[in-house]
Amino acid sequence: MGYNLKWKFESSLNNLVSVHKLYCKPKVPLSKEMQQVFVTGNIDDIRKHFLKLMTYCANDVKATFEITQKVYPMFEARFPHPVTLSGMLEMSRMVLPINNNWTRFISEADRTFESINSDIQHVLMQIANEACHQAIDQKYKNDPWLWDLNWTTQSMRFLKSSKAKPSMTKVEETTDNPIFKIAGNIWPTQAMIDDDTDSKIAPSQEIKKVLGTYSTLAKIQPHMPGYPSWYRDLCMKQSKDDITDEESSWKPGPQLISTKMRVVPKLLRLTWLGYPLHYDEKYGWGYLVPGLEINEEDLEEKSDFPYDAIKQVCIETKPFERSQTNMELQVIDDNLNELAKDIEELEGKNDAHLFMENLLQQQEKLIEKRKKLVPSGNVCHIHQGNGPYPVSNVPGCWFFKIPHKDGNEKNVGNPLAKSFATKIADGTLRAHESTAAKWLLEWSKMLSYWENNEKRIKSQMAVQIKDDGTAIILPRVVVSGTVTRRAVEPTWLTASNAQTDRIGSELKAMVQAPSGFCFVGADVDSQELWIASILGDAQFAGMHGSTAFGWMNLQGKKKDGTDLHSKVAALVGISRDQAKVFNYGRMYGAGKAFAEKLLMQFNHQLSASEANTKANFMYSQTKGIKDRKRDLWEGGSESEMFNSLETIARDESPKTPVLNCRISRALEPHNVSDGYMTSRINWVVQSSAVDYLHLMLVCMKWLIDTYDIRCRFVLSIHDEVRYICHVDDRYRACLALQITNLLTRAMFASCLNMNDLPASVAFFSSVDVDQCLRKEPYMDCKTPSNPLGLEVAYDIRKGESLTIADILKVTDGQLQQKNNSTVNTK
């Protein structure tokens, strides 16, 4: 067994049986056989197997106790500082207050979702119905998108003449005929009008003749005969019972269509950079670039392939303007067209042979020049992209794959997925002669958040604590759920901020303080960047800002373009938001391959070699170049920081520099050697960030208890903390938070042997006081399900955002209580 596999003996899957086996090594593993009775059984099954089930539960409790006996002493040894345990206990006290607005929010989100989903369905059905008309006179054969759909049809089945039933002559005798029950809504007959003997309405002889043909039809008919196969796949099948059942769920038309179906990009007539989209079974979604020289073997195929129509689309969308070669080809083609006209005019004229010979020579030269620009074979010199790839049945065209966000080797399964939203916004991906794709994607994007989170949100158990509708939700938090000891919770710790194009994204704002209380909280500014930079500064010179990376974090300003993200953005020509992704990825150990992939994702026109050059340049300027002899990074603005992180990660017993928390035994060097360095470097920063959070929670709890501040912990999302506080104590709670941040940063500096702290990082940039949980206290959280905003729809006014100067002014710098309470706290 390889040395790097020792970690397998120090770890297990995260379930009771596996963990008990790892630590307690029982002779007989725990049995979970009876577990399914609780999952799939009923109360009678519980009664029948009561003794066995109680034994099962008791064994689980016993196993948990045995694990705790083993693990707790190990925890004390590996996490020696009391703040770690205290912080974890404080994290487990999360509580979210809600009111009647919670149920209102859910119903509004459901209603908006159904409305927009219905609009999407209606537009898609309309487009599908229009495309179906292309079957008339086989127009689809000359369509750049629809030509390769399955247009085969099925015919109706008839009985052989000897088996056909005799035609009924009396209308009254045919009332059991299902075809009459359908037709009765349009052509009511005497027999179909109950208790109306005076009525003389009856079908004409022509109608009788049509309805009478029912007797010649076979009992079992194919699904939608006469319609193309791709269209039939979009329609619901109608059973025999559905014909007569008025409450049937069956509906006519392409009801099954959705933006996730493969046929939809073709129906929407999508183009990428102006080139028609095409799907290949092997390479997924791509696009066709016309201009490839056609071999004699392909001439027969071309008759069934709409090459001219594809070329016409490209003329209309003008993708050729995007490269010098394409522009030269356009000029040559224009000149050849002019020459062809001149030659045609001269044909048959006397004494024109000299002019004709000259024109033919010019034509021959242009054709030769064009051949050099467009060589035969599968090499494309007129377009640069992810390809070309060898694809059959597209004579005269190159096939290029649409770039995938995870790398060019991956296939794109759906070009209407949310990862392509930016490409639709900038016009790279669009519908030819239509805005349908843009609107459909906008609508789909609106649905995505609620579609993915609806079940989790509705499963939250709200416990009412007052008659006025006040209730609380207890988040199901695992306080140390990852290798880096980050907290894990499926709904609240992953909840997004309110966005104008996401139904239900105002979720966090539905956590609202009861009357007389408010939320006080803050986000730690650039927490992980500061931790990484101070580790580098401490190792380099023991002085804040002594490295280029440290100085940018302390003194760099976004408005001046001198902060880290702005500098890297300018370095490689990307946006500041894109640079953030690179910077955090690099800090967590991601390599050049990651950078190349991201660069090509952000700019699809970059070639692999250009992306490689940019990534190499960026890494040489930031991370630096590795000196293999000394095993150190040199020459980059972040070299000292990376040397510091790697020193900690490679230590025999890696531990965080502040609270001395050890890394998982499975990732210690003696178990993995030099493996998993990305995860280990990531652990140094993120686990130190968890130390930061634990220090803050414990310090704040101490200040709350010491100065009798009516306040308690509510929620923490990584570098964000929120407390619920009595309105009269809100400013004292703000001051306590600022003092907490000061002491926490001072603790970090002190543990790294730096006995001072720059004022620029000593305090939060601002502390928020608000009635609900939201990113900023002035955000109105307008979304498709809350178009009026919080202030109009929920009567929640804007909150306050106070700097340290504002807080000192309103509190006089004192944490002691003032006797001016105005609200009953009972």
PEPE-V694269 format. One record per residue. RES is the residue in three letters. OMEGA is omega as a letter, one per 30 degrees, with the letter a starting at -180 (none if undefined). Layout:
BEGIN
RES:OMEGA
RES:OMEGA
END
This chain:
BEGIN
MET:a
GLY:a
TYR:a
ASN:a
LEU:l
LYS:a
TRP:a
LYS:l
PHE:a
GLU:a
SER:l
SER:l
LEU:a
ASN:l
ASN:a
LEU:a
VAL:a
SER:a
VAL:l
HIS:l
LYS:a
LEU:a
TYR:a
CYS:l
LYS:a
PRO:l
LYS:l
VAL:a
PRO:l
LEU:l
SER:l
LYS:a
GLU:a
MET:a
GLN:a
GLN:l
VAL:l
PHE:a
VAL:a
THR:a
GLY:l
ASN:a
ILE:l
ASP:l
ASP:l
ILE:a
ARG:a
LYS:a
HIS:a
PHE:a
LEU:l
LYS:a
LEU:l
MET:l
THR:l
TYR:a
CYS:a
ALA:l
ASN:l
ASP:l
VAL:l
LYS:l
ALA:l
THR:l
PHE:a
GLU:l
ILE:l
THR:l
GLN:a
LYS:a
VAL:a
TYR:l
PRO:l
MET:l
PHE:a
GLU:a
ALA:a
ARG:l
PHE:a
PRO:a
HIS:a
PRO:l
VAL:a
THR:l
LEU:a
SER:l
GLY:l
MET:l
LEU:l
GLU:l
MET:a
SER:a
ARG:a
MET:l
VAL:a
LEU:l
PRO:l
ILE:l
ASN:a
ASN:l
ASN:a
TRP:l
THR:l
ARG:l
PHE:a
ILE:a
SER:l
GLU:l
ALA:l
ASP:a
ARG:a
THR:l
PHE:a
GLU:a
SER:a
ILE:l
ASN:l
SER:l
ASP:l
ILE:a
GLN:a
HIS:a
VAL:a
LEU:l
MET:l
GLN:l
ILE:l
ALA:l
ASN:l
GLU:l
ALA:a
CYS:l
HIS:l
GLN:l
ALA:l
ILE:a
ASP:l
GLN:l
LYS:a
TYR:a
LYS:a
ASN:l
ASP:a
PRO:a
TRP:a
LEU:a
TRP:a
ASP:l
LEU:a
ASN:a
TRP:l
THR:a
THR:l
GLN:a
SER:l
MET:a
ARG:a
PHE:l
LEU:l
LYS:a
SER:a
SER:a
LYS:a
ALA:a
LYS:l
PRO:a
SER:l
MET:a
THR:a
LYS:a
VAL:a
GLU:a
GLU:a
THR:a
THR:l
ASP:a
ASN:a
PRO:a
ILE:l
PHE:a
LYS:l
ILE:a
ALA:a
GLY:l
ASN:a
ILE:a
TRP:a
PRO:l
THR:l
GLN:a
ALA:a
MET:a
ILE:a
ASP:l
ASP:l
ASP:a
THR:a
ASP:a
SER:a
LYS:l
ILE:l
ALA:a
PRO:l
SER:l
GLN:l
GLU:l
ILE:l
LYS:a
LYS:l
VAL:a
LEU:a
GLY:a
THR:l
TYR:a
SER:a
THR:a
LEU:l
ALA:a
LYS:l
ILE:a
GLN:l
PRO:a
HIS:l
MET:l
PRO:l
GLY:l
TYR:l
PRO:a
SER:a
TRP:l
TYR:l
ARG:a
ASP:a
LEU:a
CYS:l
MET:l
LYS:a
GLN:l
SER:a
LYS:a
ASP:a
ASP:a
ILE:a
THR:a
ASP:a
GLU:a
GLU:a
SER:l
SER:a
TRP:l
LYS:a
PRO:l
GLY:a
PRO:a
GLN:a
LEU:a
ILE:l
SER:a
THR:a
LYS:a
MET:a
ARG:a
VAL:a
VAL:l
PRO:l
LYS:l
LEU:l
LEU:l
ARG:a
LEU:l
THR:l
TRP:a
LEU:l
GLY:a
TYR:a
PRO:l
LEU:l
HIS:l
TYR:l
ASP:a
GLU:a
LYS:a
TYR:l
GLY:a
TRP:l
GLY:l
TYR:a
LEU:l
VAL:a
PRO:l
GLY:l
LEU:l
GLU:a
ILE:l
ASN:a
GLU:a
GLU:a
ASP:a
LEU:l
GLU:a
GLU:a
LYS:a
SER:l
ASP:a
PHE:a
PRO:a
TYR:a
ASP:l
ALA:l
ILE:l
LYS:l
GLN:l
VAL:a
CYS:l
ILE:a
GLU:a
THR:l
LYS:l
PRO:a
PHE:a
GLU:a
ARG:l
SER:a
GLN:l
THR:a
ASN:l
MET:l
GLU:l
LEU:l
GLN:l
VAL:l
ILE:a
ASP:l
ASP:l
ASN:l
LEU:l
ASN:l
GLU:l
LEU:l
ALA:l
LYS:a
ASP:a
ILE:l
GLU:l
GLU:a
LEU:a
GLU:l
GLY:l
LYS:l
ASN:l
ASP:l
ALA:a
HIS:l
LEU:l
PHE:a
MET:a
GLU:l
ASN:l
LEU:l
LEU:l
GLN:l
GLN:l
GLN:a
GLU:l
LYS:l
LEU:l
ILE:l
GLU:l
LYS:l
ARG:l
LYS:l
LYS:l
LEU:a
VAL:a
PRO:l
SER:a
GLY:a
ASN:l
VAL:a
CYS:l
HIS:a
ILE:l
HIS:l
GLN:a
GLY:a
ASN:a
GLY:g
PRO:l
TYR:a
PRO:a
VAL:a
SER:l
ASN:l
VAL:a
PRO:l
GLY:a
CYS:l
TRP:l
PHE:l
PHE:l
LYS:l
ILE:a
PRO:l
HIS:a
LYS:a
ASP:l
GLY:a
ASN:a
GLU:l
LYS:l
ASN:l
VAL:a
GLY:a
ASN:a
PRO:l
LEU:l
ALA:a
LYS:l
SER:l
PHE:a
ALA:a
THR:a
LYS:l
ILE:l
ALA:a
ASP:l
GLY:l
THR:l
LEU:a
ARG:l
ALA:a
HIS:l
GLU:a
SER:l
THR:a
ALA:a
ALA:a
LYS:a
TRP:a
LEU:l
LEU:l
GLU:l
TRP:l
SER:l
LYS:l
MET:a
LEU:a
SER:a
TYR:a
TRP:l
GLU:a
ASN:a
ASN:a
GLU:a
LYS:a
ARG:a
ILE:a
LYS:a
SER:l
GLN:a
MET:l
ALA:a
VAL:a
GLN:a
ILE:l
LYS:a
ASP:a
ASP:l
GLY:l
THR:a
ALA:l
ILE:l
ILE:l
LEU:a
PRO:a
ARG:a
VAL:l
VAL:a
VAL:l
SER:a
GLY:a
THR:l
VAL:a
THR:l
ARG:l
ARG:l
ALA:a
VAL:l
GLU:a
PRO:a
THR:a
TRP:a
LEU:l
THR:a
ALA:l
SER:l
ASN:a
ALA:l
GLN:a
THR:a
ASP:l
ARG:l
ILE:l
GLY:a
SER:l
GLU:a
LEU:a
LYS:a
ALA:l
MET:l
VAL:a
GLN:a
ALA:l
PRO:l
SER:l
GLY:l
PHE:l
CYS:l
PHE:l
VAL:a
GLY:a
ALA:l
ASP:l
VAL:a
ASP:l
SER:a
GLN:a
GLU:l
LEU:a
TRP:l
ILE:l
ALA:a
SER:a
ILE:l
LEU:l
GLY:l
ASP:a
ALA:a
GLN:a
PHE:a
ALA:a
GLY:a
MET:l
HIS:l
GLY:a
SER:l
THR:l
ALA:l
PHE:l
GLY:a
TRP:l
MET:a
ASN:a
LEU:a
GLN:a
GLY:a
LYS:a
LYS:a
LYS:l
ASP:a
GLY:a
THR:l
ASP:a
LEU:a
HIS:l
SER:a
LYS:a
VAL:l
ALA:l
ALA:a
LEU:a
VAL:l
GLY:l
ILE:l
SER:a
ARG:l
ASP:l
GLN:l
ALA:l
LYS:a
VAL:l
PHE:a
ASN:l
TYR:l
GLY:l
ARG:a
MET:a
TYR:l
GLY:l
ALA:a
GLY:a
LYS:a
ALA:l
PHE:a
ALA:l
GLU:a
LYS:l
LEU:l
LEU:l
MET:l
GLN:l
PHE:a
ASN:a
HIS:a
GLN:l
LEU:l
SER:l
ALA:a
SER:l
GLU:l
ALA:l
ASN:l
THR:a
LYS:a
ALA:l
ASN:a
PHE:a
MET:a
TYR:l
SER:a
GLN:a
THR:a
LYS:a
GLY:a
ILE:a
LYS:l
ASP:a
ARG:a
LYS:a
ARG:a
ASP:a
LEU:l
TRP:a
GLU:l
GLY:a
GLY:l
SER:a
GLU:a
SER:a
GLU:l
MET:l
PHE:l
ASN:l
SER:a
LEU:a
GLU:l
THR:l
ILE:a
ALA:a
ARG:a
ASP:a
GLU:l
SER:a
PRO:l
LYS:a
THR:a
PRO:a
VAL:a
LEU:l
ASN:l
CYS:a
ARG:l
ILE:l
SER:a
ARG:a
ALA:a
LEU:l
GLU:a
PRO:a
HIS:l
ASN:a
VAL:a
SER:l
ASP:a
GLY:l
TYR:a
MET:l
THR:l
SER:a
ARG:l
ILE:l
ASN:a
TRP:a
VAL:a
VAL:a
GLN:l
SER:l
SER:l
ALA:l
VAL:l
ASP:l
TYR:a
LEU:a
HIS:l
LEU:l
MET:a
LEU:a
VAL:l
CYS:l
MET:l
LYS:l
TRP:a
LEU:l
ILE:a
ASP:a
THR:a
TYR:l
ASP:l
ILE:a
ARG:a
CYS:l
ARG:a
PHE:a
VAL:a
LEU:l
SER:l
ILE:l
HIS:a
ASP:a
GLU:l
VAL:l
ARG:l
TYR:l
ILE:a
CYS:l
HIS:a
VAL:a
ASP:a
ASP:a
ARG:a
TYR:l
ARG:l
ALA:l
CYS:l
LEU:l
ALA:l
LEU:l
GLN:l
ILE:l
THR:l
ASN:l
LEU:a
LEU:l
THR:l
ARG:l
ALA:l
MET:l
PHE:a
ALA:a
SER:a
CYS:l
LEU:l
ASN:l
MET:a
ASN:l
ASP:a
LEU:l
PRO:a
ALA:a
SER:l
VAL:a
ALA:a
PHE:l
PHE:l
SER:l
SER:l
VAL:a
ASP:l
VAL:a
ASP:l
GLN:a
CYS:l
LEU:l
ARG:a
LYS:l
GLU:a
PRO:l
TYR:l
MET:a
ASP:l
CYS:l
LYS:l
THR:l
PRO:l
SER:l
ASN:a
PRO:a
LEU:a
GLY:a
LEU:a
GLU:a
VAL:a
ALA:a
TYR:l
ASP:l
ILE:a
ARG:l
LYS:l
GLY:l
GLU:l
SER:a
LEU:l
THR:l
ILE:l
ALA:l
ASP:a
ILE:l
LEU:a
LYS:a
VAL:a
THR:a
ASP:l
GLY:a
GLN:l
LEU:a
GLN:a
GLN:l
LYS:a
ASN:l
ASN:a
SER:a
THR:a
VAL:l
ASN:a
THR:a
LYS:none
END
